[in-house]
Amino acid sequence: MGQHSRIFILFFFFFVCFFFFLSPIQLCHCFSVQMNVTVGEDLIEKACHFTPHADMCQASLQMDPNSGQADMEGLAIIALKVALANATENSKHISQMLNNSTLDPFIEQCLSDCVEQYWDSIDQIEDALAAIAGKEYHDVNDWVNAAIANSETCEQGFTEKPGYESMVTQRNVVFKQLCLNALSITQHLQ
């Protein structure tokens, strides 16, 4: 038996095994992953699959009643609006923390800086939304990364003096995760 015959038989054997031993459901799943999903729950799953925080991504997108009819651009807008709402809530919460008259002056300054950082983040997320509306997807990356840097600056402010810890770490972490998810979804638009 020649070399070409052996290769043909091996190829034929693998071909037969693949099509006859995989269940039809597995075959459908393999081929459906390759399909270009344009709207609906499947698109949410696809959009969130490669985000760094997929469960958070799916949960946050599914909360919006328009997400089921959204295309990829619509999902990116929803993800940015979720991050915007989070930044707004963080700014309000930190502002309320500043009402505590017994705050240590260093902590008070850190929290005040954080409020300013989140105000800047709000502006930057709004600029990212405007960039999507103008189909300037490359600008979205810059605006959202700037917003992330602001939350990191907020967090780092507490480390400038030994013995102090951030009072808003979890809020900064969640905001960053929402932004990273939005960035990942936006990458599908380019």
SEKOL-460777 format. One record per atom (N, C-alpha, C): residue in one letter; atom name; x, z, y. Coordinates in Angstrom, 1 decimal. Layout:
BEGIN
resn;name;px;pz;py
A;CA;X;Z;Y
...
***
This chain:
BEGIN
resn;name;px;pz;py
M;N;0.8;0.0;-1.2
M;CA;0.0;0.0;0.0
M;C;0.9;0.0;1.2
G;N;0.6;-0.9;2.2
G;CA;1.5;-1.0;3.4
G;C;1.2;0.0;4.4
Q;N;2.1;0.1;5.4
Q;CA;2.0;1.1;6.5
Q;C;0.7;0.9;7.3
H;N;0.3;-0.4;7.6
H;CA;-0.9;-0.6;8.3
H;C;-2.1;-0.2;7.6
S;N;-2.1;-0.4;6.3
S;CA;-3.3;0.0;5.4
S;C;-3.4;1.5;5.5
R;N;-2.4;2.3;5.4
R;CA;-2.4;3.7;5.4
R;C;-3.0;4.2;6.8
I;N;-2.5;3.6;7.8
I;CA;-3.0;4.0;9.2
I;C;-4.5;3.7;9.3
F;N;-4.9;2.5;8.8
F;CA;-6.3;2.2;8.8
F;C;-7.2;3.2;8.0
I;N;-6.7;3.5;6.9
I;CA;-7.5;4.5;6.0
I;C;-7.5;5.8;6.7
L;N;-6.5;6.3;7.3
L;CA;-6.5;7.6;8.0
L;C;-7.4;7.5;9.1
F;N;-7.4;6.5;9.9
F;CA;-8.3;6.3;11.1
F;C;-9.7;6.3;10.6
F;N;-10.0;5.5;9.6
F;CA;-11.3;5.4;9.0
F;C;-11.8;6.8;8.5
F;N;-11.0;7.5;7.8
F;CA;-11.3;8.8;7.3
F;C;-11.7;9.8;8.4
F;N;-10.9;9.8;9.5
F;CA;-11.2;10.7;10.6
F;C;-12.5;10.3;11.3
F;N;-12.7;9.0;11.4
F;CA;-13.9;8.4;12.1
F;C;-15.1;8.9;11.3
V;N;-15.1;8.8;10.0
V;CA;-16.2;9.2;9.1
V;C;-16.5;10.7;9.2
C;N;-15.4;11.5;9.2
C;CA;-15.5;12.9;9.3
C;C;-16.1;13.3;10.6
F;N;-15.7;12.7;11.7
F;CA;-16.2;13.0;13.0
F;C;-17.7;12.8;13.1
F;N;-18.1;11.6;12.7
F;CA;-19.5;11.3;12.9
F;C;-20.5;11.8;11.8
F;N;-20.0;12.1;10.6
F;CA;-20.9;12.6;9.6
F;C;-20.9;14.1;9.5
F;N;-19.8;14.8;9.9
F;CA;-19.8;16.2;9.7
F;C;-20.1;17.0;11.0
L;N;-20.0;16.4;12.1
L;CA;-20.5;17.1;13.3
L;C;-22.0;17.0;13.4
S;N;-22.6;18.1;13.7
S;CA;-24.1;18.0;13.8
S;C;-24.5;17.2;15.0
P;N;-25.7;16.6;15.0
P;CA;-26.2;15.8;16.1
P;C;-26.2;16.6;17.4
I;N;-26.5;17.9;17.3
I;CA;-26.5;18.8;18.6
I;C;-25.1;18.8;19.2
Q;N;-24.1;19.0;18.3
Q;CA;-22.7;19.0;18.8
Q;C;-22.3;17.7;19.4
L;N;-22.7;16.6;18.8
L;CA;-22.5;15.3;19.4
L;C;-23.1;15.1;20.7
C;N;-24.4;15.5;20.8
C;CA;-25.1;15.4;22.1
C;C;-24.4;16.2;23.2
H;N;-24.0;17.4;22.8
H;CA;-23.3;18.3;23.8
H;C;-22.0;17.6;24.2
C;N;-21.2;17.0;23.3
C;CA;-19.9;16.4;23.6
C;C;-20.2;15.3;24.6
F;N;-21.2;14.5;24.4
F;CA;-21.5;13.3;25.3
F;C;-22.1;13.8;26.6
S;N;-22.9;14.8;26.6
S;CA;-23.6;15.2;27.8
S;C;-22.6;15.8;28.8
V;N;-21.5;16.4;28.4
V;CA;-20.5;16.9;29.3
V;C;-19.9;15.8;30.1
Q;N;-19.9;14.6;29.5
Q;CA;-19.3;13.4;30.2
Q;C;-20.3;12.8;31.2
M;N;-21.6;13.1;31.1
M;CA;-22.6;12.5;32.0
M;C;-22.4;13.0;33.4
N;N;-22.7;12.1;34.3
N;CA;-22.7;12.5;35.7
N;C;-24.0;13.1;36.1
V;N;-24.0;14.4;36.2
V;CA;-25.3;15.2;36.5
V;C;-25.4;15.2;38.0
T;N;-26.5;14.8;38.6
T;CA;-26.6;14.7;40.0
T;C;-27.5;15.8;40.7
V;N;-28.4;16.4;40.0
V;CA;-29.2;17.5;40.6
V;C;-29.7;18.4;39.5
G;N;-30.1;19.6;39.9
G;CA;-30.8;20.6;39.0
G;C;-29.9;21.6;38.5
E;N;-30.4;22.4;37.6
E;CA;-29.7;23.5;37.0
E;C;-28.4;23.1;36.2
D;N;-28.5;21.9;35.6
D;CA;-27.3;21.4;35.0
D;C;-26.1;21.2;36.0
L;N;-26.5;20.7;37.2
L;CA;-25.5;20.5;38.2
L;C;-24.9;21.8;38.7
I;N;-25.8;22.9;38.8
I;CA;-25.3;24.2;39.1
I;C;-24.2;24.7;38.1
E;N;-24.6;24.5;36.9
E;CA;-23.6;24.9;35.8
E;C;-22.3;24.1;35.9
K;N;-22.5;22.8;36.1
K;CA;-21.3;21.9;36.2
K;C;-20.5;22.3;37.4
A;N;-21.1;22.5;38.6
A;CA;-20.4;22.9;39.8
A;C;-19.7;24.2;39.7
C;N;-20.3;25.1;39.0
C;CA;-19.7;26.5;38.9
C;C;-18.7;26.6;37.7
H;N;-18.7;25.6;36.8
H;CA;-17.8;25.7;35.6
H;C;-16.4;25.9;36.0
F;N;-15.9;25.2;37.0
F;CA;-14.5;25.3;37.3
F;C;-14.2;26.2;38.5
T;N;-15.1;26.9;38.9
T;CA;-14.9;27.9;40.0
T;C;-14.2;29.1;39.5
P;N;-13.4;29.8;40.3
P;CA;-12.7;31.0;39.8
P;C;-13.6;32.2;39.4
H;N;-14.8;32.2;39.9
H;CA;-15.8;33.2;39.6
H;C;-17.1;32.6;39.3
A;N;-17.2;32.0;38.1
A;CA;-18.3;31.2;37.7
A;C;-19.6;31.9;37.6
D;N;-19.6;33.1;37.1
D;CA;-20.9;33.9;37.0
D;C;-21.4;34.2;38.3
M;N;-20.6;34.6;39.2
M;CA;-21.0;34.9;40.6
M;C;-21.5;33.6;41.3
C;N;-20.8;32.5;41.0
C;CA;-21.2;31.2;41.6
C;C;-22.6;30.8;41.1
Q;N;-22.9;30.9;39.8
Q;CA;-24.2;30.5;39.3
Q;C;-25.3;31.5;39.9
A;N;-25.0;32.7;39.9
A;CA;-26.0;33.7;40.4
A;C;-26.3;33.5;41.8
S;N;-25.3;33.2;42.6
S;CA;-25.5;33.1;44.1
S;C;-26.2;31.8;44.4
L;N;-25.9;30.7;43.7
L;CA;-26.5;29.4;43.9
L;C;-28.0;29.4;43.4
Q;N;-28.2;30.1;42.3
Q;CA;-29.6;30.1;41.8
Q;C;-30.5;31.0;42.6
M;N;-30.0;31.8;43.4
M;CA;-30.8;32.7;44.3
M;C;-31.5;31.8;45.4
D;N;-30.9;30.7;45.7
D;CA;-31.5;29.8;46.7
D;C;-32.6;29.0;46.1
P;N;-33.8;29.0;46.6
P;CA;-34.9;28.2;46.0
P;C;-34.7;26.7;46.1
N;N;-33.8;26.2;46.9
N;CA;-33.5;24.8;47.0
N;C;-32.4;24.3;46.1
S;N;-31.8;25.2;45.4
S;CA;-30.6;24.8;44.6
S;C;-31.0;23.9;43.4
G;N;-32.2;24.1;42.9
G;CA;-32.6;23.3;41.8
G;C;-32.8;21.8;42.1
Q;N;-33.0;21.5;43.3
Q;CA;-33.1;20.1;43.8
Q;C;-31.9;19.6;44.5
A;N;-30.9;20.4;44.6
A;CA;-29.7;20.0;45.4
A;C;-28.7;19.2;44.7
D;N;-28.1;18.3;45.4
D;CA;-27.0;17.5;44.8
D;C;-25.7;18.3;45.1
M;N;-24.5;17.8;44.8
M;CA;-23.3;18.5;44.9
M;C;-23.0;19.0;46.3
E;N;-23.3;18.1;47.3
E;CA;-23.1;18.5;48.7
E;C;-24.1;19.6;49.0
G;N;-25.3;19.5;48.6
G;CA;-26.2;20.6;48.8
G;C;-25.8;21.9;48.3
L;N;-25.2;21.9;47.1
L;CA;-24.7;23.1;46.4
L;C;-23.5;23.7;47.2
A;N;-22.7;22.8;47.8
A;CA;-21.6;23.3;48.6
A;C;-22.1;24.0;49.9
I;N;-23.1;23.4;50.4
I;CA;-23.7;24.0;51.6
I;C;-24.3;25.3;51.3
I;N;-25.0;25.4;50.2
I;CA;-25.6;26.7;49.8
I;C;-24.5;27.7;49.5
A;N;-23.4;27.3;48.9
A;CA;-22.3;28.3;48.6
A;C;-21.7;28.8;49.9
L;N;-21.6;27.9;50.9
L;CA;-21.1;28.3;52.2
L;C;-22.0;29.2;52.9
K;N;-23.3;28.9;52.8
K;CA;-24.3;29.8;53.5
K;C;-24.3;31.2;52.8
V;N;-24.1;31.3;51.5
V;CA;-24.0;32.6;50.9
V;C;-22.8;33.3;51.4
A;N;-21.7;32.6;51.5
A;CA;-20.5;33.3;52.1
A;C;-20.7;33.7;53.6
L;N;-21.4;32.9;54.3
L;CA;-21.7;33.2;55.7
L;C;-22.6;34.4;55.8
A;N;-23.6;34.5;54.9
A;CA;-24.5;35.7;54.9
A;C;-23.7;36.9;54.5
N;N;-22.8;36.8;53.6
N;CA;-22.0;37.9;53.2
N;C;-21.1;38.4;54.4
A;N;-20.5;37.4;55.1
A;CA;-19.6;37.8;56.2
A;C;-20.5;38.5;57.3
T;N;-21.7;38.0;57.5
T;CA;-22.5;38.6;58.5
T;C;-22.9;40.0;58.1
E;N;-23.3;40.2;56.9
E;CA;-23.6;41.5;56.4
E;C;-22.4;42.4;56.5
N;N;-21.2;41.9;56.1
N;CA;-20.0;42.8;56.2
N;C;-19.7;43.2;57.6
S;N;-19.9;42.3;58.6
S;CA;-19.7;42.6;60.0
S;C;-20.6;43.7;60.5
K;N;-21.9;43.6;60.1
K;CA;-22.9;44.6;60.5
K;C;-22.6;45.9;59.8
H;N;-22.2;45.9;58.6
H;CA;-21.9;47.2;57.8
H;C;-20.7;47.9;58.5
I;N;-19.7;47.1;58.7
I;CA;-18.5;47.7;59.3
I;C;-18.8;48.2;60.7
S;N;-19.6;47.5;61.5
S;CA;-20.0;48.0;62.8
S;C;-20.7;49.3;62.7
Q;N;-21.6;49.4;61.7
Q;CA;-22.3;50.7;61.5
Q;C;-21.3;51.8;61.2
M;N;-20.3;51.5;60.4
M;CA;-19.3;52.5;60.0
M;C;-18.6;53.0;61.3
L;N;-18.5;52.2;62.3
L;CA;-17.8;52.6;63.5
L;C;-18.6;53.6;64.3
N;N;-19.9;53.8;64.0
N;CA;-20.7;54.7;64.7
N;C;-20.4;56.2;64.3
N;N;-19.6;56.4;63.3
N;CA;-19.2;57.7;62.8
N;C;-18.2;58.3;63.8
S;N;-18.6;59.3;64.5
S;CA;-17.8;59.9;65.5
S;C;-16.6;60.7;65.0
T;N;-16.6;60.9;63.7
T;CA;-15.5;61.7;63.1
T;C;-14.4;60.9;62.4
L;N;-14.4;59.6;62.7
L;CA;-13.4;58.7;62.1
L;C;-12.0;59.0;62.7
D;N;-11.1;58.9;61.8
D;CA;-9.7;59.0;62.2
D;C;-9.4;57.8;63.1
P;N;-8.6;58.0;64.2
P;CA;-8.4;56.9;65.2
P;C;-7.8;55.7;64.5
F;N;-6.9;55.9;63.5
F;CA;-6.3;54.7;62.8
F;C;-7.3;53.9;62.0
I;N;-8.2;54.7;61.3
I;CA;-9.3;54.0;60.6
I;C;-10.2;53.3;61.5
E;N;-10.5;54.0;62.6
E;CA;-11.4;53.4;63.6
E;C;-10.8;52.0;64.1
Q;N;-9.5;52.0;64.4
Q;CA;-8.9;50.8;64.8
Q;C;-8.9;49.7;63.8
C;N;-8.7;50.1;62.5
C;CA;-8.7;49.1;61.4
C;C;-10.1;48.5;61.3
L;N;-11.1;49.4;61.3
L;CA;-12.5;48.9;61.2
L;C;-12.9;48.0;62.3
S;N;-12.4;48.4;63.5
S;CA;-12.7;47.5;64.7
S;C;-12.1;46.1;64.5
D;N;-10.8;46.1;64.0
D;CA;-10.1;44.9;63.8
D;C;-10.9;44.1;62.7
C;N;-11.4;44.7;61.7
C;CA;-12.2;44.1;60.6
C;C;-13.4;43.4;61.2
V;N;-14.1;44.1;62.1
V;CA;-15.3;43.5;62.7
V;C;-14.9;42.2;63.4
E;N;-13.8;42.2;64.2
E;CA;-13.4;41.0;64.8
E;C;-13.0;39.9;63.8
Q;N;-12.3;40.3;62.7
Q;CA;-11.9;39.3;61.7
Q;C;-13.2;38.7;61.1
Y;N;-14.2;39.5;60.9
Y;CA;-15.4;38.9;60.3
Y;C;-16.2;38.1;61.3
W;N;-16.2;38.4;62.6
W;CA;-16.8;37.5;63.6
W;C;-16.1;36.2;63.5
D;N;-14.7;36.2;63.4
D;CA;-14.0;34.9;63.3
D;C;-14.4;34.2;62.0
S;N;-14.5;34.9;61.0
S;CA;-14.9;34.3;59.7
S;C;-16.2;33.6;59.8
I;N;-17.2;34.3;60.4
I;CA;-18.5;33.7;60.6
I;C;-18.4;32.4;61.4
D;N;-17.6;32.3;62.4
D;CA;-17.4;31.1;63.2
D;C;-16.8;30.0;62.3
Q;N;-15.8;30.4;61.5
Q;CA;-15.1;29.4;60.7
Q;C;-16.0;28.9;59.5
I;N;-16.8;29.7;59.0
I;CA;-17.7;29.2;57.9
I;C;-18.8;28.3;58.6
E;N;-19.2;28.6;59.8
E;CA;-20.1;27.7;60.5
E;C;-19.4;26.4;60.8
D;N;-18.1;26.4;61.1
D;CA;-17.4;25.2;61.3
D;C;-17.2;24.4;60.0
A;N;-17.1;25.1;58.9
A;CA;-17.0;24.4;57.6
A;C;-18.3;23.7;57.3
L;N;-19.5;24.4;57.6
L;CA;-20.8;23.8;57.4
L;C;-20.9;22.5;58.3
A;N;-20.4;22.6;59.5
A;CA;-20.5;21.4;60.4
A;C;-19.6;20.3;59.8
A;N;-18.5;20.7;59.2
A;CA;-17.6;19.6;58.6
A;C;-18.2;18.9;57.5
I;N;-19.0;19.7;56.7
I;CA;-19.7;19.0;55.5
I;C;-20.8;18.1;56.1
A;N;-21.5;18.5;57.1
A;CA;-22.5;17.7;57.7
A;C;-21.9;16.4;58.2
G;N;-20.7;16.5;58.7
G;CA;-20.0;15.3;59.2
G;C;-19.2;14.5;58.2
K;N;-19.4;14.9;56.9
K;CA;-18.6;14.3;55.8
K;C;-17.1;14.4;56.0
E;N;-16.7;15.5;56.7
E;CA;-15.2;15.7;56.9
E;C;-14.8;16.8;55.9
Y;N;-14.8;16.5;54.6
Y;CA;-14.6;17.5;53.6
Y;C;-13.3;18.1;53.6
H;N;-12.2;17.4;54.1
H;CA;-10.9;18.0;54.1
H;C;-10.8;19.1;55.1
D;N;-11.6;19.1;56.2
D;CA;-11.7;20.2;57.2
D;C;-12.3;21.5;56.6
V;N;-13.2;21.3;55.6
V;CA;-13.8;22.5;55.0
V;C;-12.7;23.4;54.4
N;N;-11.8;22.8;53.8
N;CA;-10.7;23.6;53.2
N;C;-10.0;24.5;54.2
D;N;-9.7;23.9;55.4
D;CA;-9.0;24.6;56.4
D;C;-9.8;25.7;57.0
W;N;-11.1;25.5;57.2
W;CA;-11.9;26.5;57.8
W;C;-12.2;27.6;56.9
V;N;-12.4;27.3;55.6
V;CA;-12.7;28.4;54.6
V;C;-11.5;29.2;54.3
N;N;-10.3;28.5;54.2
N;CA;-9.1;29.3;54.0
N;C;-8.8;30.2;55.2
A;N;-9.1;29.8;56.4
A;CA;-8.9;30.6;57.6
A;C;-9.8;31.9;57.5
A;N;-11.0;31.7;57.0
A;CA;-12.0;32.8;56.8
A;C;-11.5;33.8;55.8
I;N;-10.9;33.2;54.7
I;CA;-10.3;34.1;53.7
I;C;-9.2;34.9;54.3
A;N;-8.3;34.2;55.0
A;CA;-7.2;34.9;55.6
A;C;-7.6;36.0;56.5
N;N;-8.8;35.9;57.2
N;CA;-9.3;36.9;58.0
N;C;-9.7;38.2;57.2
S;N;-10.3;38.0;56.1
S;CA;-10.7;39.1;55.3
S;C;-9.4;39.8;54.7
E;N;-8.4;39.0;54.4
E;CA;-7.1;39.6;53.9
E;C;-6.4;40.3;55.0
T;N;-6.5;39.8;56.2
T;CA;-5.9;40.6;57.4
T;C;-6.6;41.9;57.6
C;N;-8.0;41.9;57.4
C;CA;-8.7;43.1;57.5
C;C;-8.2;44.1;56.5
E;N;-8.1;43.7;55.3
E;CA;-7.6;44.6;54.2
E;C;-6.2;45.1;54.4
Q;N;-5.3;44.2;54.9
Q;CA;-3.9;44.6;55.1
Q;C;-3.7;45.6;56.2
G;N;-4.7;45.5;57.2
G;CA;-4.6;46.4;58.3
G;C;-4.5;47.9;57.9
F;N;-5.2;48.2;56.8
F;CA;-5.2;49.6;56.4
F;C;-3.9;50.1;55.7
T;N;-3.1;49.1;55.3
T;CA;-1.8;49.4;54.7
T;C;-0.7;49.6;55.7
E;N;-0.9;49.4;56.9
E;CA;0.1;49.5;57.9
E;C;0.6;50.9;58.2
K;N;-0.2;51.9;57.7
K;CA;0.2;53.3;57.9
K;C;0.1;54.0;56.5
P;N;1.2;54.6;56.1
P;CA;1.2;55.2;54.8
P;C;0.1;56.3;54.7
G;N;-0.5;56.4;53.5
G;CA;-1.5;57.4;53.2
G;C;-2.9;57.0;53.5
Y;N;-3.1;55.8;53.9
Y;CA;-4.5;55.3;54.2
Y;C;-4.9;54.2;53.2
E;N;-6.2;54.2;52.9
E;CA;-6.7;53.1;52.1
E;C;-7.9;52.5;52.8
S;N;-8.1;51.2;52.4
S;CA;-9.2;50.5;53.0
S;C;-10.5;51.0;52.6
M;N;-11.4;51.1;53.5
M;CA;-12.8;51.5;53.2
M;C;-13.7;50.3;52.9
V;N;-13.2;49.1;53.0
V;CA;-14.0;47.9;52.8
V;C;-13.4;47.0;51.8
T;N;-12.6;47.5;50.9
T;CA;-11.9;46.6;49.9
T;C;-12.9;45.8;49.1
Q;N;-13.9;46.4;48.5
Q;CA;-14.9;45.7;47.7
Q;C;-15.6;44.6;48.5
R;N;-15.9;44.8;49.7
R;CA;-16.6;43.8;50.6
R;C;-15.6;42.7;50.8
N;N;-14.4;43.0;51.1
N;CA;-13.4;41.9;51.3
N;C;-13.2;41.1;50.0
V;N;-13.2;41.7;48.9
V;CA;-13.0;41.0;47.6
V;C;-14.2;40.1;47.3
V;N;-15.4;40.6;47.5
V;CA;-16.6;39.7;47.2
V;C;-16.6;38.5;48.2
F;N;-16.3;38.8;49.5
F;CA;-16.3;37.7;50.4
F;C;-15.3;36.6;50.0
K;N;-14.1;37.0;49.6
K;CA;-13.1;36.1;49.2
K;C;-13.5;35.3;48.0
Q;N;-14.1;36.0;47.0
Q;CA;-14.6;35.3;45.8
Q;C;-15.7;34.3;46.1
L;N;-16.6;34.6;47.0
L;CA;-17.6;33.6;47.5
L;C;-17.0;32.4;48.1
C;N;-16.0;32.7;49.0
C;CA;-15.3;31.6;49.7
C;C;-14.6;30.7;48.7
L;N;-13.9;31.3;47.7
L;CA;-13.1;30.5;46.7
L;C;-14.1;29.6;45.9
N;N;-15.2;30.2;45.6
N;CA;-16.2;29.4;44.8
N;C;-16.7;28.2;45.7
A;N;-17.0;28.5;47.0
A;CA;-17.4;27.4;47.8
A;C;-16.3;26.3;47.9
L;N;-15.1;26.7;48.0
L;CA;-14.0;25.7;48.1
L;C;-13.9;24.9;46.8
S;N;-14.1;25.5;45.7
S;CA;-14.0;24.8;44.4
S;C;-15.2;23.8;44.3
I;N;-16.3;24.1;44.8
I;CA;-17.5;23.2;44.8
I;C;-17.2;22.0;45.7
T;N;-16.7;22.3;46.9
T;CA;-16.4;21.3;47.9
T;C;-15.3;20.3;47.4
Q;N;-14.4;20.7;46.5
Q;CA;-13.5;19.8;46.0
Q;C;-14.1;18.6;45.2
H;N;-15.3;18.9;44.7
H;CA;-16.1;17.8;44.0
H;C;-16.6;16.7;45.0
L;N;-16.6;17.0;46.3
L;CA;-17.1;16.1;47.2
L;C;-16.0;15.1;47.7
Q;N;-14.8;15.4;47.5
Q;CA;-13.7;14.6;48.0
Q;C;-13.4;13.4;47.1
***
